[in-house]
Amino acid sequence: MKKRGFVKDSIIVGLALFSTMFGAGNLIFPPQIGLMTGTQWYLGALGIVLTGVVLPVLAFWGVNNVGTDIKCLMGHVHPKFYDWFYVIGCILVGMGSTLPRSGATTHEMGVMSIFPGAPSWLTMIIFFALVFFFGCDQSKVVDKLGKYLTPLLLVLLAIVLIKGVIDPIGAPLDTNPVSPVTSSMLTGYLTGDLTVGLMCANIFIGGLVAKGHADPADRKKSGLLVGLVSIVVLGLIYISLTYIGATGGAFYDLSTPQTTLLSGLVGQTLGTVGKICMGIAVGLACLTTAIGIGSTGATVINEVSKGKISYRLWMAVACVVGAVFGSFGIQNIINYVTPIFLIMYPICIVFTILGLVDKWVPNDGVYKFGVTVAGVVSVGDAILSVAPDMTWLRSLMSFIPLFEQGFSWLIPTIIAMIVGGILYRGKPRYEYHPETVEAAKE
């Protein structure tokens, strides 16, 4: 493997990974954190970088550490676990939320900032036609993202960010924030990029393999650079946006809506030109995310259906559904997916951590018990998110440590993993073999 090819390939795939994770949420959350933390904006930036950048890349590294596909991790729970988990994820979260939310955000934050009178249906048609065009060829998704769309996105962002940092609209104010790092870390969870790091890992690992880095040692080495590229690029954007948000303290207060804050900051920084650049950047950010999620969903459905549903057919179906649901508006979409997300996210964190330390995990009991308990406890959080007045459940959940902090699943999961490791002591670990998995499903 030539060093030049290794570096170039890793950068291309790294930019593709960044662009898939980078959506509208990555643009609107950092300025709000900067406004909230004021003179301590650097602590706010640290918090959101840890959970909004580092954690999702750790998820990608976790999958790459054990193999080329997350099946290598999920098989430790059960060979069929991948099927139902990903079908739910791809249909309810991917097709039912991420795709339509990307289209809706493009219209509300991108198109409307440039063409206020544009109808949403026209935006949906154009947006999802582009998603299908760039994502219909499974073998070229990574190159299309890494070579073409991402560089354009970065150029547009650089125009706004460099001007905002070099020539700020004001000075950060002392807001005396409470626990700036912790609160910013919790905000970073809202980007949802951890699920992207896991669900889309196979696309980017496949991109490395397709470029000739199939040897496990080479693949892991390339994957390390891929993750570092994403961390550096996305981290710089987060830090810049957080600082720009902090400089707007004299003009905006904490009650300012996130989209209004971002639009206002950009308008004051570069005027109409800035709004146009940011509008296009929002559209590109949503487009690259939708392409990555759509491609992953189509791949999964094609595999689960054993080829009966083709990749291109599911891409087309996902785009049509995304266009229809996208017309419902951002907030309605978020309300719909929140309980599902609250259940899936802790499970994804467990897989991320275990993937990174897999060679030290003694047996499958750690996976089975950890994932099961994380999911069961999280169901309670999900129910309370839609039925907050269910007092008996809230009283029951309050006995669990860290419930009020939003991490009720953490301590029970750690205990469950220890118990599982003891109960399965001496039993052989699962090893991923495609033929073994298919036989287990029959």
Secondary structure as GFF3:
##gff-version 3
##sequence-region A 1 442
A	DSSP	alpha_helix	3	21	.	.	.	ID=ss1
A	DSSP	alpha_helix	24	37	.	.	.	ID=ss2
A	DSSP	three_ten_helix	38	40	.	.	.	ID=ss3
A	DSSP	alpha_helix	41	49	.	.	.	ID=ss4
A	DSSP	pi_helix	50	54	.	.	.	ID=ss5
A	DSSP	alpha_helix	55	66	.	.	.	ID=ss6
A	DSSP	alpha_helix	71	74	.	.	.	ID=ss7
A	DSSP	alpha_helix	81	88	.	.	.	ID=ss8
A	DSSP	pi_helix	89	98	.	.	.	ID=ss9
A	DSSP	alpha_helix	99	105	.	.	.	ID=ss10
A	DSSP	pi_helix	106	111	.	.	.	ID=ss11
A	DSSP	alpha_helix	112	114	.	.	.	ID=ss12
A	DSSP	alpha_helix	120	135	.	.	.	ID=ss13
A	DSSP	three_ten_helix	138	140	.	.	.	ID=ss14
A	DSSP	alpha_helix	141	143	.	.	.	ID=ss15
A	DSSP	pi_helix	144	149	.	.	.	ID=ss16
A	DSSP	alpha_helix	150	166	.	.	.	ID=ss17
A	DSSP	alpha_helix	180	189	.	.	.	ID=ss18
A	DSSP	alpha_helix	193	199	.	.	.	ID=ss19
A	DSSP	alpha_helix	201	210	.	.	.	ID=ss20
A	DSSP	alpha_helix	216	246	.	.	.	ID=ss21
A	DSSP	alpha_helix	258	304	.	.	.	ID=ss22
A	DSSP	alpha_helix	311	326	.	.	.	ID=ss23
A	DSSP	alpha_helix	330	356	.	.	.	ID=ss24
A	DSSP	three_ten_helix	358	360	.	.	.	ID=ss25
A	DSSP	alpha_helix	364	386	.	.	.	ID=ss26
A	DSSP	alpha_helix	391	397	.	.	.	ID=ss27
A	DSSP	alpha_helix	410	423	.	.	.	ID=ss28
A	DSSP	alpha_helix	434	441	.	.	.	ID=ss29
###
